[in-house]
């Protein structure tokens, strides 16, 4: 299934981090970018919409990226779909990385995000879709 016309979703509560990631995604060539504040709003949005890839902050109010990802993966077990989810986190230790993968995230990026790393990860994940 080709999903290239779908938006990229950024789930991040910090406005400066939102702006940086949106700027970087636009530089890569993405035009449709949806920005959401927390995991709860992302789940609500995803219940009605599809996206190409989702970037999720790990530490957010209401529902963090880990819990949001676990919920998305539970839903996917019923649908057979798989949404690529990339963690964006200020914590870049090996245990934090392991927690990202244990929650079901496909990859992770330390903050501040770097455009070359975003390009590499997105290209790899989209090629699998």
Buried (B, 14 or more C-beta within 10 A) or exposed (E): EEEEEBBBBBBBBBEEBBEBBBEBBEEEEBEEBBBBBBBBBBBEBBEEEEBBBBBBBBEBEEBBBBBBBBBBBEBEEEEEEBBBBBBBBEBEEEEBBEBBEEBBBBBBBBBEBEBEBBBEBBEEBBEEB
